[in-house]
Amino acid sequence: MILVTGVSGSLGSLILAGLSGLDDVKAVAGTRSGDGAAARRVDFDDPASLPAAFDGVDVLLVVSAGYAEDDVVLARHGAVADAAAAAGVRHLIYTSLAASGESMTIAVPHRWSEDRFAAGPFTTTMLRNGLYTDVPVGLAAAGVAQAAATGEFAAPFGQGRLSVVAKQDLADAAVRVAAESDRDLAAGRASRHAGRVYELEGDTAVGGEDLARILAEVLGRPVAYRAASLAETRAALEGSGPEPYQIGHALSLFSNVIAGRAEAAGSDLPALLEPAPRPVRDAITEAVIEAVTDATTEAVAQSH
């Protein structure tokens, strides 16, 4: 049996949906608010609840609980490791961070968690996920109004570029690894993915000029890219509501892009996918079109 944690989140829900479509594996959901029927209660902040949640689980797919301060993430993943050992989990899969993010502040809890899980009595697979297309999509969508009004798109990318990957591709890779691991264990052998660390990087890197070009194509007018400073980015973030730790992580990400340290050198993702990885520029363009449509609809509604 496979248990997927964090299924109320976007990645976890995609993974569970993929596994649920397979006839020869049994996948159950784990979520903080689980009722024990539709989903098991898996609350990383309540360690006492975890051994029962993991009972009978052969393959535990841990979707990183990274949306918190680092010490909270370490405590959560440490509790998962202890509970998985106590429950007799045989193979643990963890969604970590790809090598292109090694210099970012978000890497610290991921690498610690990899070591913590690898020290357990179960075999492991580390899925080092690349950054989602959400980052450039969010920047481009947020810049639609400014680009339409002024012909300028500002982003804190400097002249650097960021490798990104479609979230569905990462989910598909996780489904394959989890399902094959479960089948191997059911056949009385170790998972073929045991001990593996997969770098699941995107094969496309995007920069500020790329995003400005997409905006220009969608808006039908010239759009020039301006490299926003980290200082103005910090001020904008501080005025928009994120937690202080989220601001720190975001600035670290942008700093790495500016320094040219956020591009992938290679990827194991194509070998785990059929067909090839989804083109990320298409996803960004679709999101910009949607943002333009929403802005137009809102403008029309306000005019009446």
Long-range contacts (C-beta under 8 A, 24 or more apart in sequence): 1-26, 1-27, 1-28, 1-56, 1-57, 1-58, 1-59, 1-182, 2-26, 2-27, 2-28, 2-57, 2-58, 2-59, 2-60, 2-61, 2-178, 2-179, 2-182, 3-27, 3-28, 3-29, 3-30, 3-40, 3-42, 3-53, 3-54, 3-57, 3-59, 3-60, 3-61, 4-28, 4-29, 4-30, 4-61, 4-63, 4-178, 5-30, 5-31, 5-42, 5-44, 5-60, 5-61, 5-62, 5-63, 5-65, 5-80, 6-30, 6-31, 6-42, 6-63, 6-64, 6-65, 7-31, 7-39, 7-63, 8-32, 8-33, 9-63, 10-167, 11-63, 11-95, 11-167, 11-170, 11-171, 11-174, 12-63, 14-167, 14-168, 14-171, 15-61, 15-63, 15-171, 15-174, 15-175, 15-178, 17-171, 18-171, 18-172, 18-174, 18-175, 19-175, 19-178, 19-179, 22-175, 22-179, 24-179, 24-183, 25-178, 25-179, 25-182, 25-183, 27-178, 28-57, 44-76, 44-77, 44-79, 44-80, 45-72, 45-76, 47-79, 47-82, 47-83, 50-79, 50-80, 50-82, 50-83, 50-84, 50-87, 51-83, 51-86, 51-87, 52-87, 53-83, 54-83, 54-84, 54-86, 54-87, 54-89, 55-87, 56-87, 57-84, 57-87, 57-89, 58-89, 58-90, 58-91, 58-182, 58-185, 58-186, 59-89, 59-90, 59-91, 59-92, 59-93, 59-178, 59-181, 59-182, 59-185, 59-191, 60-84, 60-89, 60-91, 60-92, 60-93, 60-122, 61-92, 61-93, 61-95, 61-174, 61-178, 62-92, 62-93, 62-94, 62-95, 62-117, 63-95, 64-94, 64-95, 64-96, 64-110, 64-113, 66-106, 66-109, 66-110, 68-245, 69-245, 70-108, 70-109, 70-245, 73-109, 73-113, 74-109, 74-112, 74-113, 77-109, 77-112, 77-113, 77-116, 77-117, 78-116, 80-117, 81-116, 81-117, 81-119, 81-120, 84-120, 84-122, 85-120, 85-121, 85-122, 89-122, 90-122, 90-123, 90-185, 91-122, 91-123, 91-124, 91-125, 91-181, 91-185, 91-191, 91-193, 91-194, 92-117, 92-120, 92-122, 92-123, 92-124, 92-125, 93-124, 93-125, 93-126, 93-127, 93-174, 93-177, 93-178, 93-181, 93-193, 94-124, 94-125, 94-126, 94-127, 95-127, 95-129, 95-170, 95-174, 96-126, 96-127, 96-128, 96-129, 97-128, 97-129, 98-128, 98-129, 98-130, 98-131, 98-163, 98-199, 98-200, 98-201, 98-264, 99-128, 99-199, 99-201, 99-264, 99-265, 100-130, 100-131, 100-163, 100-201, 100-261, 100-262, 100-263, 100-264, 100-265, 101-130, 101-131, 101-253, 101-256, 101-262, 102-261, 103-256, 103-259, 103-261, 104-249, 104-252, 104-253, 104-256, 104-262, 105-248, 105-249, 105-252, 106-249, 106-252, 106-253, 114-197, 123-190, 123-191, 123-194, 123-195, 124-194, 124-195, 125-177, 125-181, 125-191, 125-193, 125-194, 125-195, 125-196, 125-197, 125-198, 126-196, 126-197, 126-198, 127-170, 127-173, 127-174, 127-177, 127-198, 127-200, 128-197, 128-198, 128-199, 128-200, 129-165, 129-170, 129-200, 130-163, 130-164, 130-165, 130-170, 130-200, 130-201, 130-202, 130-264, 130-267, 130-269, 131-162, 131-163, 131-164, 131-165, 131-202, 131-253, 131-262, 132-164, 132-165, 132-166, 132-167, 132-170, 133-164, 133-165, 133-166, 133-167, 133-202, 133-280, 133-283, 133-284, 133-287, 134-167, 135-162, 135-164, 135-253, 136-162, 136-164, 136-206, 136-210, 136-211, 136-284, 137-283, 137-284, 137-287, 137-288, 139-211, 140-211, 140-214, 140-215, 140-284, 140-287, 140-288, 140-291, 141-287, 141-288, 141-290, 141-291, 143-211, 143-215, 144-215, 144-219, 144-288, 144-291, 144-292, 144-295, 145-295, 147-212, 147-215, 147-216, 147-219, 147-223, 148-219, 148-221, 148-292, 148-295, 151-221, 151-222, 151-223, 151-224, 152-223, 152-224, 152-225, 152-226, 153-208, 153-211, 153-212, 153-215, 153-223, 153-224, 153-225, 153-226, 154-225, 154-226, 154-227, 154-228, 155-208, 155-211, 155-225, 155-226, 155-227, 155-228, 156-227, 156-228, 156-229, 156-230, 156-233, 156-254, 156-257, 156-258, 157-207, 157-208, 157-227, 157-254, 157-257, 157-258, 158-208, 158-227, 158-257, 158-258, 158-259, 159-207, 159-208, 159-227, 159-258, 160-207, 160-256, 160-257, 160-258, 160-259, 160-260, 160-261, 160-262, 160-263, 161-205, 161-206, 161-207, 161-210, 161-257, 161-260, 161-262, 161-263, 162-205, 162-206, 162-207, 162-253, 162-257, 162-262, 162-263, 163-201, 163-202, 163-203, 163-204, 163-205, 163-262, 163-263, 163-264, 164-202, 164-204, 164-205, 164-206, 164-280, 165-200, 165-201, 165-202, 165-203, 165-269, 165-277, 165-280, 166-202, 166-277, 166-278, 166-280, 166-283, 168-278, 169-200, 169-269, 169-273, 169-277, 169-278, 170-200, 170-269, 172-272, 172-273, 173-198, 173-200, 173-269, 173-272, 173-273, 176-272, 176-273, 177-272, 198-268, 198-269, 198-272, 199-264, 199-266, 199-267, 199-268, 199-269, 200-267, 200-268, 200-269, 200-272, 201-264, 201-265, 201-266, 201-267, 201-269, 202-264, 202-267, 202-269, 202-277, 202-280, 203-264, 203-267, 203-269, 203-270, 203-277, 204-279, 204-280, 204-281, 205-262, 205-263, 205-264, 206-280, 206-281, 206-284, 207-257, 210-281, 211-284, 214-281, 214-284, 214-285, 214-288, 215-288, 217-285, 218-285, 218-288, 218-289, 218-292, 219-292, 227-258, 230-254, 230-255, 230-258
